[in-house]
Amino acid sequence: MKLKIMVYSCIKYVKYIMQVELQPTRKHWIIRVGDGENLKKSKHPFWGIRKGGNNLCQVKKINQGDVLWFLSNKLFGGKIIGMAEYTHFVDADNEPLIQIDSIPEEKQEWSGNISSPIQLFYTNFYDTQQQSLSLIIQCAASIMNYDRFIHTISLDLKFHYINFKFYALPKQF
C-alpha cells in the first residue's frame, strides 16, 4: 500500500514539473527588503519600493506571473525570506488626493518612516525562512533580474520555485 502511494506521489510530482516547465517562461526577480521585518509584518500582499535609482524602470520590466524572491541584506544573513508571484504595481504618487489602487503604508503596520511609493502587488506568498536559502549578490540595485546573476550564485531559484509551489502552502492575507 505504501509503495502504491509513493508511486502515485512521484507520478503526480512529475506531472506537476512538466506542467510548470511547459508554461511560458517566467522571469525570476530578486528584491532587496532590508532586514525583512516589514515584509514579515505585512498585512496586505504588496511590497514598497523607493523611486530612486533605476527602480521604476526595473519594475516596468516585471510581467504578471513573474516570480519575486525577497532577499534580506548581508547584515541580516543575506537570506531569501519569501517568494511570491507578481500581479501588478501601483505608483502611489499618482494618487495624491484619493487612493484608489494604492494602499496607505500605515495599513501595512510597517516600522520606520521611509516613503516607498512604488507598490509591487503579488499573490501566492511563500515564507521561505525555514529553508535557509542564503545568497550574497555584489550589486547595489534593489531589484535584480535573477538571470543576470544565475552563473554567480549557487542557488537554483527556479528549482526551488517548483518545489515551493508543489509542497508548500502560501500565506493567507
DAKA-V971537 format. One line per field, one symbol per residue. ss: DSSP state (~ for helix, > for strand, _ for the rest). phi: phi as a letter, one per 40 degrees, with the letter a starting at -180 (. if undefined). burial: 1 if it has 24 or more other C-alpha atoms within 12 Angstrom, else 0. A space follows every 50 residues. Layout:
ss: ???
phi: ???
burial: ???
This chain:
ss: _~~~~~~~~~~~~~~~~~~~~~_____>>>>>____~~~~~____>>>>_ ____~~~~~~~_____>>>>>__~~~__>>>>>>>>>>>>>~~~______ ____~~~~_________>>>>>>>>>>_~~~__>________>>>~~~~_ ______~~~~~~~~~~~______
phi: .cccccccccccccccdccccccddccbbbbcbgcgcccccdcbcabcbc ccgbdcccccccbdgccbbcbccddbgfbcbaaabcbabbccccbccbcc bcbdccccgccgbbcbccbccabfcbcbcccfccabbcacccbbcddcbd cbbcccccccddccccbbbcccc
burial: 00000000000000000000000001111111110101110101111111 10001101100111011111111000011111111111111100000000 01111001010000011111111111111000111110001111110000 00001011011101100000000
